[in-house]
Amino acid sequence: MTANAEQQEAWNGATGAIWTSWADRFDAGVAEHHTAFLDAAEIAPAEAVLDVGCGAGRTSLDAARAAVNGPVTGVDIATGLLTIARHRAVEAGVGNVVFREADAQTHPFPPGDLDVVVSRHGSMFFADPVAAFANLATGLRHGGRLCLLTWQGIEHQEWMRAFLAAAGVRNSPPTDAPSPLSLSDPARVHRVLGAAGFADVTLTAHRAPMWYGADTDDAFAFVADLQAGLLGDLRAEDRERILAALRADVAAHEGPDGVTYDSATWIVRARRP
Ligand SMILES: C[S@@+](CC[C@H](N)C(=O)[O-])C[C@H]1O[C@@H](n2cnc3c(N)ncnc32)[C@H](O)[C@@H]1O
């Protein structure tokens, strides 16, 4: 039994299946946030980097390029996504990265080895965030850096509001339990990271469009798949109605650059004292 059994089941089950099928699309979707986040991580040649919840590995690979010969490790609990990450590293000829299946909350990282811990949307799902970040702090050297990309509140996420509304879901994801929004409240981020032993915690707002596809057909195929879990148990006519509403919303967001929705992230930085 792991500390995050529910998440392990989800990321190796239906959620993980969608993420493996659409790995390139998820990367393209957050590309603008990704660039700002990587810049903020300021990874220098020869630095040792850990990418938490690395998924299909895009951040780990870019971190490895920035670290040049520095060792980069991506950890995740999702077997299928790690397989993609390993393939991508081979294909790209990036040799200074390894991927490990491990729960970042409890994995015994060698103490003080790391210069930087990064995570692109992979650190919001811990059952015990204080324990998890304290564990990551132990892996960092004194003075080592933490750099996270997390979502801001739902009021800043046009994509999330639109897809939940189309599916008739009234409750937004919790902000104080494992969910995409669990590190959206700056006060909570300060509280969690402070209790975990981090200092100099800052949050920088970043606003950018999320890209869903080249046109309505392309984006709808993706978005409909994202909603599949919510729609599975519905009667056929309800499912059809929701999908029609979703398609209309996607079409209304098609512009010259494809289908985009507004979104906003926090770039969270902190330091192990
Ligand atoms: C939203 S996805 C982000 C994946 C990747 N960082 C990206 O940006 O494409 C969240 C990732 O966190 C991973 N994850 C969740 N809980 C974890 C844990 N306790 N330890 C390691 N990885 C975890 C999931 O398996 C999933 O791959």
The ligand as an ORCA input file, in Angstrom:
! r2SCAN-3c Opt
* xyz 0 1
  C      -1.145     16.620    -14.296
  S       0.025     15.343    -14.545
  C       1.467     16.263    -15.034
  C       2.494     15.409    -15.720
  C       3.720     16.142    -16.251
  N       4.469     16.812    -15.206
  C       3.314     17.130    -17.317
  O       3.361     18.337    -17.079
  O       2.950     16.668    -18.432
  C       0.409     14.897    -12.860
  C       1.448     13.820    -12.738
  O       1.797     13.653    -11.356
  C       1.979     12.277    -11.100
  N       1.858     12.046     -9.651
  C       0.753     12.207     -8.882
  N       1.036     11.898     -7.600
  C       2.358     11.549     -7.559
  C       3.233     11.118     -6.514
  N       2.822     10.980     -5.246
  N       4.541     10.839     -6.828
  C       4.971     10.949     -8.116
  N       4.169     11.346     -9.141
  C       2.889     11.638     -8.874
  C       0.901     11.621    -11.946
  O       1.131     10.257    -12.157
  C       0.966     12.458    -13.217
  O       1.878     11.922    -14.143
*
